[in-house]
Amino acid sequence: MNGGYILHFRHAEREKWIDVQLYDALESDIHSNGLNESRYAENDYFNKAVCLNDRGKIQAKAIGESLKHIGLPIGAVHSSVSCRARQTAELAFGGYEKLHRILVHKGPYNEDEQIRIKNLKNLYSKLAEIDGKNSIVSSHNSVISCKMFVNSKCPSNLSLEEGGFYVIRNTKDGLLFEHEFHYFKNFNLVFYER
């Protein structure tokens, strides 16, 4: 609540298409809008495969309303180029400042894991730190790897449900994995007592 963290959110709910990686590649790579840009699939024929479904839009709005109610300080918001991550950023956090292709989950790509992790560490270490605010990343499962962190708090079964998030701290020694809220409701429960 005092800021100073990076909160890596998994996007809200989408329809479960078993071949989603194909459509994610179309959206992130088959366009002429630039490297860290999107095809904006919400305006394309495959929007149901990669964008939030109706339940996900409600979920993202509810996350945003809950965060506003508790007064969570939010600074810069970064997003994957994917429709569902961008929509989550817009509905939950009021938008995003920058898109990053490296924040798309690893599924659509044939890539070297060490280079991928190096690029992610580089991005996370450069996220703007604003006093008293948290940096937000709206992204996917399988983006974060325990190999990114200099501490050993990262769980071996690293996975988030839609709307869940990781709490990460950027230090002079490197990135620290601080906590996992597997479901957003786990975070919400901290603030509501009866």
Backbone as CSV, one residue per row, in Angstrom:
resi,resn,N_x,N_y,N_z,CA_x,CA_y,CA_z,C_x,C_y,C_z
1,MET,0.817,-1.207,0.000,0.000,0.000,0.000,0.860,1.271,0.000
2,ASN,2.154,1.126,0.286,3.054,2.280,0.271,3.792,2.420,-1.048
3,GLY,3.499,1.548,-2.013,4.145,1.617,-3.316,5.523,0.972,-3.304
4,GLY,6.215,1.125,-4.423,7.568,0.612,-4.538,7.675,-0.797,-5.097
5,TYR,6.570,-1.359,-5.570,6.581,-2.724,-6.084,6.174,-2.760,-7.556
6,ILE,6.482,-3.875,-8.175,5.970,-4.197,-9.502,4.915,-5.272,-9.286
7,LEU,3.717,-5.025,-9.752,2.629,-5.993,-9.635,2.375,-6.571,-11.021
8,HIS,2.738,-7.842,-11.186,2.583,-8.532,-12.475,1.247,-9.275,-12.458
9,PHE,0.260,-8.720,-13.167,-1.080,-9.308,-13.227,-1.222,-10.224,-14.432
10,ARG,-1.888,-11.347,-14.216,-2.366,-12.130,-15.346,-3.679,-11.498,-15.781
11,HIS,-3.884,-11.394,-17.070,-5.102,-10.814,-17.628,-6.344,-11.493,-17.054
12,ALA,-7.485,-10.845,-17.210,-8.769,-11.412,-16.805,-9.183,-12.510,-17.792
13,GLU,-10.360,-13.063,-17.605,-10.784,-14.271,-18.322,-11.042,-14.045,-19.809
14,ARG,-10.673,-15.056,-20.581,-10.969,-15.121,-22.013,-11.585,-16.474,-22.294
15,GLU,-12.134,-16.636,-23.496,-12.610,-17.959,-23.902,-11.417,-18.890,-24.016
16,LYS,-11.623,-20.144,-23.712,-10.526,-21.122,-23.748,-10.446,-21.769,-25.128
17,TRP,-9.573,-21.266,-25.957,-9.315,-21.831,-27.283,-8.006,-22.604,-27.193
18,ILE,-8.033,-23.875,-27.551,-6.833,-24.693,-27.410,-5.714,-24.257,-28.358
19,ASP,-6.051,-23.569,-29.422,-5.044,-23.106,-30.383,-4.780,-21.596,-30.254
20,VAL,-4.938,-21.058,-29.049,-4.782,-19.623,-28.826,-3.404,-19.120,-29.251
21,GLN,-2.387,-19.964,-29.177,-1.037,-19.533,-29.538,-0.953,-19.080,-30.996
22,LEU,-1.697,-19.730,-31.864,-1.743,-19.326,-33.271,-2.247,-17.889,-33.390
23,TYR,-3.338,-17.586,-32.701,-3.948,-16.260,-32.797,-3.119,-15.205,-32.074
24,ASP,-2.449,-15.617,-30.981,-1.550,-14.675,-30.302,-0.393,-14.276,-31.222
25,ALA,0.113,-15.226,-31.989,1.181,-14.912,-32.948,0.672,-13.968,-34.040
26,LEU,-0.556,-14.194,-34.512,-1.136,-13.288,-35.510,-1.199,-11.863,-34.956
27,GLU,-1.661,-11.766,-33.705,-1.837,-10.432,-33.137,-0.510,-9.745,-32.832
28,SER,0.456,-10.493,-32.323,1.701,-9.853,-31.904,2.717,-9.689,-33.024
29,ASP,2.608,-10.496,-34.087,3.681,-10.493,-35.082,3.258,-10.255,-36.526
30,ILE,2.028,-10.568,-36.877,1.652,-10.445,-38.289,0.860,-9.156,-38.495
31,HIS,1.628,-8.069,-38.544,1.085,-6.726,-38.777,2.259,-5.818,-39.110
32,SER,1.964,-4.615,-39.508,3.033,-3.670,-39.858,3.006,-2.449,-38.935
33,ASN,2.574,-2.642,-37.678,2.452,-1.529,-36.741,3.707,-1.282,-35.912
34,GLY,4.717,-2.145,-36.020,5.948,-1.985,-35.249,6.140,-3.111,-34.250
35,LEU,7.360,-3.268,-33.750,7.734,-4.392,-32.900,6.924,-4.471,-31.613
36,ASN,6.850,-3.405,-30.864,6.104,-3.405,-29.604,4.723,-2.799,-29.794
37,GLU,4.061,-3.301,-30.786,2.699,-2.868,-31.111,1.821,-4.083,-31.300
38,SER,0.584,-3.850,-31.648,-0.403,-4.916,-31.759,-1.172,-4.788,-33.063
39,ARG,-1.749,-5.897,-33.442,-2.670,-5.909,-34.582,-4.058,-5.436,-34.143
40,TYR,-4.280,-5.304,-32.841,-5.544,-4.879,-32.249,-6.676,-5.818,-32.665
41,ALA,-6.565,-7.030,-32.150,-7.466,-8.124,-32.522,-8.915,-7.864,-32.161
42,GLU,-9.179,-6.924,-31.264,-10.580,-6.617,-30.958,-11.325,-6.140,-32.202
43,ASN,-10.575,-5.707,-33.226,-11.167,-5.264,-34.493,-10.951,-6.274,-35.607
44,ASP,-10.592,-7.515,-35.257,-10.224,-8.502,-36.255,-11.097,-9.749,-36.140
45,TYR,-11.007,-10.617,-37.118,-11.874,-11.795,-37.184,-11.632,-12.800,-36.063
46,PHE,-10.475,-12.793,-35.421,-10.156,-13.775,-34.386,-10.249,-13.185,-32.974
47,ASN,-11.039,-12.129,-32.818,-11.130,-11.445,-31.526,-11.615,-12.347,-30.393
48,LYS,-12.510,-13.276,-30.658,-13.000,-14.152,-29.590,-11.917,-15.071,-29.055
49,ALA,-10.898,-15.336,-29.849,-9.809,-16.223,-29.413,-8.851,-15.531,-28.451
50,VAL,-8.639,-14.221,-28.585,-7.570,-13.550,-27.835,-8.026,-12.419,-26.922
51,CYS,-9.265,-11.999,-27.029,-9.744,-10.883,-26.210,-10.519,-11.397,-24.994
52,LEU,-10.808,-10.504,-24.065,-11.604,-10.871,-22.900,-13.005,-11.268,-23.317
53,ASN,-13.567,-12.251,-22.623,-14.977,-12.557,-22.827,-15.788,-11.632,-21.916
54,ASP,-17.106,-11.747,-21.947,-17.947,-10.857,-21.141,-17.631,-10.962,-19.654
55,ARG,-17.414,-12.192,-19.197,-17.075,-12.399,-17.789,-15.736,-11.750,-17.450
56,GLY,-14.759,-11.835,-18.357,-13.455,-11.222,-18.139,-13.533,-9.710,-18.059
57,LYS,-14.397,-9.108,-18.873,-14.565,-7.646,-18.811,-15.143,-7.235,-17.462
58,ILE,-16.099,-8.011,-16.973,-16.660,-7.730,-15.650,-15.594,-7.921,-14.584
59,GLN,-14.835,-8.997,-14.700,-13.773,-9.302,-13.742,-12.740,-8.169,-13.694
60,ALA,-12.305,-7.686,-14.848,-11.310,-6.604,-14.892,-11.872,-5.319,-14.274
61,LYS,-13.123,-4.997,-14.580,-13.741,-3.804,-13.980,-13.837,-3.945,-12.468
62,ALA,-14.186,-5.148,-11.988,-14.305,-5.382,-10.544,-12.947,-5.259,-9.863
63,ILE,-11.895,-5.767,-10.502,-10.540,-5.616,-9.953,-10.206,-4.132,-9.821
64,GLY,-10.485,-3.379,-10.879,-10.216,-1.945,-10.845,-10.999,-1.228,-9.766
65,GLU,-12.265,-1.584,-9.606,-13.088,-0.953,-8.577,-12.568,-1.290,-7.182
66,SER,-12.172,-2.539,-6.971,-11.621,-2.948,-5.674,-10.332,-2.208,-5.362
67,LEU,-9.433,-2.092,-6.345,-8.169,-1.399,-6.126,-8.381,0.083,-5.839
68,LYS,-9.339,0.667,-6.532,-9.648,2.077,-6.294,-10.216,2.258,-4.884
69,HIS,-11.102,1.353,-4.474,-11.738,1.430,-3.159,-10.719,1.368,-2.022
70,ILE,-9.719,0.494,-2.156,-8.719,0.374,-1.085,-7.616,1.420,-1.207
71,GLY,-7.593,2.131,-2.330,-6.606,3.193,-2.520,-5.217,2.702,-2.867
72,LEU,-5.135,1.557,-3.578,-3.819,1.056,-3.982,-3.152,2.075,-4.900
73,PRO,-1.959,2.538,-4.543,-1.300,3.547,-5.377,-0.719,2.924,-6.652
74,ILE,-1.192,3.410,-7.786,-0.789,2.872,-9.088,-0.018,3.934,-9.856
75,GLY,1.151,3.543,-10.341,1.977,4.425,-11.161,1.878,4.020,-12.614
76,ALA,3.010,3.726,-13.219,3.060,3.366,-14.636,2.435,1.991,-14.864
77,VAL,1.699,1.867,-15.969,1.074,0.605,-16.354,1.656,0.179,-17.698
78,HIS,2.190,-1.049,-17.739,2.756,-1.630,-18.952,1.941,-2.858,-19.304
79,SER,1.819,-3.146,-20.586,0.976,-4.261,-21.015,1.637,-5.065,-22.123
80,SER,1.264,-6.326,-22.150,1.529,-7.171,-23.311,0.780,-6.563,-24.488
81,VAL,1.208,-6.883,-25.696,0.520,-6.388,-26.890,-0.798,-7.127,-27.122
82,SER,-1.036,-8.193,-26.382,-2.228,-9.023,-26.548,-3.501,-8.287,-26.151
83,CYS,-4.550,-8.530,-26.892,-5.851,-7.902,-26.652,-6.305,-8.071,-25.208
84,ARG,-6.261,-9.302,-24.673,-6.790,-9.543,-23.331,-5.985,-8.815,-22.257
85,ALA,-4.675,-8.696,-22.451,-3.853,-7.952,-21.493,-4.127,-6.452,-21.604
86,ARG,-4.228,-5.947,-22.828,-4.527,-4.518,-23.018,-5.891,-4.173,-22.448
87,GLN,-6.900,-5.026,-22.716,-8.239,-4.771,-22.193,-8.250,-4.796,-20.663
88,THR,-7.510,-5.728,-20.077,-7.414,-5.770,-18.613,-6.799,-4.477,-18.092
89,ALA,-5.733,-4.007,-18.732,-5.091,-2.752,-18.317,-6.067,-1.582,-18.421
90,GLU,-6.827,-1.541,-19.489,-7.778,-0.446,-19.684,-8.901,-0.483,-18.654
91,LEU,-9.479,-1.662,-18.445,-10.646,-1.773,-17.569,-10.285,-1.761,-16.085
92,ALA,-9.153,-2.343,-15.708,-8.781,-2.417,-14.297,-7.936,-1.230,-13.836
93,PHE,-7.079,-0.708,-14.717,-6.107,0.303,-14.301,-6.243,1.624,-15.042
94,GLY,-7.249,1.755,-15.882,-7.483,3.017,-16.576,-6.633,3.234,-17.804
95,GLY,-5.974,2.193,-18.292,-5.165,2.302,-19.498,-3.745,1.820,-19.256
96,TYR,-2.889,2.074,-20.225,-1.488,1.662,-20.139,-0.643,2.705,-20.842
97,GLU,0.610,2.788,-20.423,1.535,3.739,-21.027,2.348,3.141,-22.157
98,LYS,2.647,1.849,-22.039,3.535,1.253,-23.026,3.190,-0.212,-23.233
99,LEU,3.358,-0.661,-24.479,3.177,-2.065,-24.839,4.543,-2.724,-25.021
100,HIS,4.605,-4.021,-24.693,5.853,-4.768,-24.828,5.548,-6.158,-25.375
101,ARG,6.135,-6.489,-26.483,5.977,-7.817,-27.086,6.565,-8.906,-26.194
102,ILE,7.637,-8.607,-25.456,8.275,-9.591,-24.578,7.320,-10.038,-23.459
103,LEU,6.259,-9.290,-23.197,5.291,-9.644,-22.155,4.222,-10.624,-22.634
104,VAL,4.255,-11.006,-23.916,3.361,-12.065,-24.396,3.910,-13.380,-23.857
105,HIS,3.021,-14.279,-23.469,3.467,-15.571,-22.927,4.367,-16.278,-23.930
106,LYS,5.134,-17.259,-23.465,6.154,-17.881,-24.313,5.584,-18.838,-25.353
107,GLY,4.323,-19.195,-25.268,3.721,-20.185,-26.158,3.880,-19.979,-27.653
108,PRO,3.673,-18.763,-28.183,3.722,-18.587,-29.634,5.121,-18.549,-30.240
109,TYR,6.167,-18.606,-29.425,7.496,-18.310,-29.931,8.468,-19.481,-29.799
110,ASN,9.329,-19.592,-30.790,10.492,-20.470,-30.742,11.643,-19.555,-30.348
111,GLU,12.067,-19.641,-29.084,13.065,-18.698,-28.598,13.987,-19.344,-27.585
112,ASP,15.131,-18.758,-27.419,16.105,-19.196,-26.440,15.661,-18.703,-25.059
113,GLU,15.495,-19.619,-24.097,14.982,-19.259,-22.774,15.891,-18.262,-22.061
114,GLN,17.200,-18.432,-22.173,18.132,-17.526,-21.489,18.029,-16.102,-22.030
115,ILE,17.874,-15.972,-23.337,17.726,-14.641,-23.933,16.398,-14.026,-23.509
116,ARG,15.344,-14.831,-23.497,14.023,-14.364,-23.074,14.080,-13.847,-21.630
117,ILE,14.678,-14.623,-20.739,14.770,-14.226,-19.335,15.627,-12.969,-19.186
118,LYS,16.724,-12.885,-19.920,17.575,-11.683,-19.887,16.764,-10.452,-20.313
119,ASN,15.979,-10.577,-21.378,15.160,-9.460,-21.864,14.080,-9.072,-20.854
120,LEU,13.477,-10.062,-20.196,12.460,-9.768,-19.178,13.083,-9.078,-17.969
121,LYS,14.222,-9.581,-17.507,14.910,-8.953,-16.372,15.271,-7.510,-16.711
122,ASN,15.725,-7.292,-17.920,16.075,-5.947,-18.366,14.842,-5.029,-18.328
123,LEU,13.733,-5.509,-18.854,12.502,-4.703,-18.846,12.058,-4.400,-17.414
124,TYR,11.958,-5.431,-16.579,11.469,-5.233,-15.216,12.397,-4.348,-14.397
125,SER,13.695,-4.434,-14.639,14.627,-3.605,-13.883,14.550,-2.136,-14.301
126,LYS,13.972,-1.856,-15.463,13.880,-0.478,-15.944,12.486,0.130,-15.772
127,LEU,11.543,-0.632,-15.215,10.203,-0.067,-15.017,10.299,1.141,-14.101
128,ALA,9.629,2.188,-14.491,9.707,3.451,-13.758,9.258,3.277,-12.320
129,GLU,10.097,3.741,-11.400,9.735,3.737,-9.991,9.289,5.138,-9.629
130,ILE,8.055,5.236,-9.206,7.488,6.516,-8.788,7.243,6.408,-7.287
131,ASP,7.802,7.336,-6.523,7.666,7.285,-5.061,6.207,7.126,-4.663
132,GLY,5.973,6.143,-3.814,4.636,5.930,-3.284,3.676,5.249,-4.233
133,LYS,4.160,4.759,-5.368,3.288,4.110,-6.359,3.843,2.736,-6.708
134,ASN,2.970,1.895,-7.236,3.352,0.574,-7.731,3.292,0.571,-9.247
135,SER,4.272,-0.035,-9.887,4.228,-0.239,-11.333,3.361,-1.460,-11.604
136,ILE,2.546,-1.393,-12.623,1.634,-2.481,-12.977,2.064,-3.073,-14.311
137,VAL,2.058,-4.402,-14.386,2.266,-5.116,-15.640,1.029,-5.964,-15.878
138,SER,0.392,-5.768,-17.019,-0.763,-6.573,-17.409,-0.284,-7.546,-18.474
139,SER,-0.275,-8.831,-18.120,0.397,-9.792,-18.976,-0.273,-11.162,-18.917
140,HIS,0.522,-12.220,-18.851,0.042,-13.590,-18.993,0.724,-14.525,-18.006
141,ASN,0.219,-15.747,-17.956,0.932,-16.837,-17.297,2.161,-17.160,-18.137
142,SER,3.102,-17.820,-17.588,4.334,-18.311,-18.225,5.256,-17.198,-18.728
143,VAL,5.011,-15.970,-18.323,5.953,-14.896,-18.636,7.031,-14.874,-17.561
144,ILE,6.598,-14.893,-16.320,7.519,-14.843,-15.191,8.170,-16.210,-14.995
145,SER,9.471,-16.188,-14.730,10.253,-17.395,-14.454,11.029,-17.180,-13.158
146,CYS,11.136,-18.222,-12.356,11.922,-18.114,-11.115,13.369,-17.750,-11.398
147,LYS,13.843,-18.015,-12.604,15.227,-17.695,-12.974,15.470,-16.183,-13.069
148,MET,14.406,-15.390,-12.990,14.526,-13.938,-13.058,14.967,-13.329,-11.731
149,PHE,14.835,-14.090,-10.635,14.951,-13.509,-9.304,16.243,-13.909,-8.596
150,VAL,16.742,-12.991,-7.749,17.965,-13.252,-7.002,17.677,-13.914,-5.649
151,ASN,16.410,-13.996,-5.254,16.064,-14.673,-3.999,15.381,-16.007,-4.299
152,SER,15.064,-16.758,-3.249,14.518,-18.108,-3.430,13.055,-18.233,-3.001
153,LYS,12.300,-17.133,-2.971,10.902,-17.178,-2.554,9.957,-17.614,-3.680
154,CYS,10.437,-17.683,-4.880,9.605,-18.007,-6.044,9.133,-19.463,-5.932
155,PRO,7.807,-19.705,-5.984,7.302,-21.081,-5.861,7.619,-21.912,-7.104
156,SER,7.862,-23.198,-6.903,8.221,-24.074,-8.026,7.064,-24.284,-8.999
157,ASN,5.833,-24.159,-8.530,4.656,-24.319,-9.393,4.083,-22.946,-9.752
158,LEU,4.886,-22.131,-10.352,4.555,-20.751,-10.693,3.409,-20.705,-11.701
159,SER,2.245,-20.256,-11.244,1.070,-20.190,-12.121,0.024,-19.302,-11.467
160,LEU,-0.657,-18.504,-12.273,-1.707,-17.618,-11.790,-3.031,-17.935,-12.459
161,GLU,-4.115,-17.754,-11.733,-5.442,-17.764,-12.340,-5.687,-16.367,-12.912
162,GLU,-6.683,-16.251,-13.754,-6.998,-14.944,-14.333,-7.241,-13.920,-13.220
163,GLY,-6.567,-12.779,-13.310,-6.697,-11.722,-12.308,-5.723,-11.855,-11.148
164,GLY,-5.043,-12.993,-11.021,-4.041,-13.150,-9.976,-2.807,-12.328,-10.311
165,PHE,-1.937,-12.135,-9.300,-0.734,-11.348,-9.581,0.421,-11.700,-8.654
166,TYR,1.622,-11.374,-9.146,2.859,-11.524,-8.388,3.297,-10.153,-7.898
167,VAL,3.894,-10.138,-6.716,4.477,-8.921,-6.160,5.994,-9.061,-6.294
168,ILE,6.598,-8.124,-7.014,8.025,-8.156,-7.335,8.648,-6.841,-6.877
169,ARG,9.865,-6.923,-6.374,10.572,-5.706,-6.003,11.869,-5.625,-6.787
170,ASN,12.160,-4.437,-7.264,13.395,-4.166,-7.995,14.397,-3.571,-7.011
171,THR,15.529,-4.231,-6.825,16.551,-3.744,-5.895,17.875,-3.592,-6.635
172,LYS,18.849,-2.994,-5.966,20.175,-2.835,-6.577,20.843,-4.183,-6.822
173,ASP,20.418,-5.211,-6.091,20.984,-6.554,-6.269,20.261,-7.372,-7.328
174,GLY,19.103,-6.896,-7.785,18.315,-7.613,-8.779,16.860,-7.683,-8.374
175,LEU,16.089,-8.452,-9.119,14.653,-8.584,-8.867,14.403,-9.567,-7.737
176,LEU,13.476,-9.201,-6.847,13.072,-10.073,-5.748,11.628,-10.505,-5.948
177,PHE,11.377,-11.790,-5.821,10.008,-12.300,-5.813,9.518,-12.174,-4.381
178,GLU,8.438,-11.398,-4.176,7.954,-11.131,-2.820,6.741,-11.972,-2.444
179,HIS,5.752,-12.072,-3.343,4.510,-12.761,-2.967,3.699,-13.110,-4.210
180,GLU,2.846,-14.094,-4.053,1.907,-14.485,-5.110,0.491,-14.441,-4.559
181,PHE,-0.383,-13.737,-5.248,-1.819,-13.811,-4.999,-2.389,-14.616,-6.160
182,HIS,-2.498,-15.925,-5.953,-2.895,-16.848,-7.029,-4.206,-16.426,-7.677
183,TYR,-5.157,-16.053,-6.860,-6.434,-15.489,-7.304,-6.502,-14.062,-6.793
184,PHE,-7.182,-13.183,-7.504,-7.340,-11.819,-7.003,-8.115,-11.822,-5.693
185,LYS,-9.046,-12.774,-5.548,-9.849,-12.815,-4.318,-8.970,-12.992,-3.084
186,ASN,-7.806,-13.668,-3.203,-6.897,-13.826,-2.069,-6.385,-12.467,-1.596
187,PHE,-6.127,-11.570,-2.524,-5.701,-10.213,-2.197,-6.863,-9.440,-1.606
188,ASN,-8.021,-9.541,-2.219,-9.211,-8.810,-1.784,-9.576,-9.155,-0.345
189,LEU,-9.405,-10.432,0.041,-9.768,-10.877,1.396,-8.992,-10.147,2.479
190,VAL,-7.800,-9.650,2.146,-6.984,-8.934,3.118,-7.707,-7.675,3.607
191,PHE,-8.570,-7.095,2.783,-9.142,-5.780,3.076,-10.586,-5.814,3.565
192,TYR,-11.205,-6.980,3.589,-12.609,-7.055,3.965,-12.798,-8.017,5.126
193,GLU,-13.167,-7.449,6.276,-13.445,-8.247,7.460,-14.913,-8.128,7.814
194,ARG,-15.391,-9.153,8.525,-16.782,-9.085,8.979,-16.797,-9.252,10.478
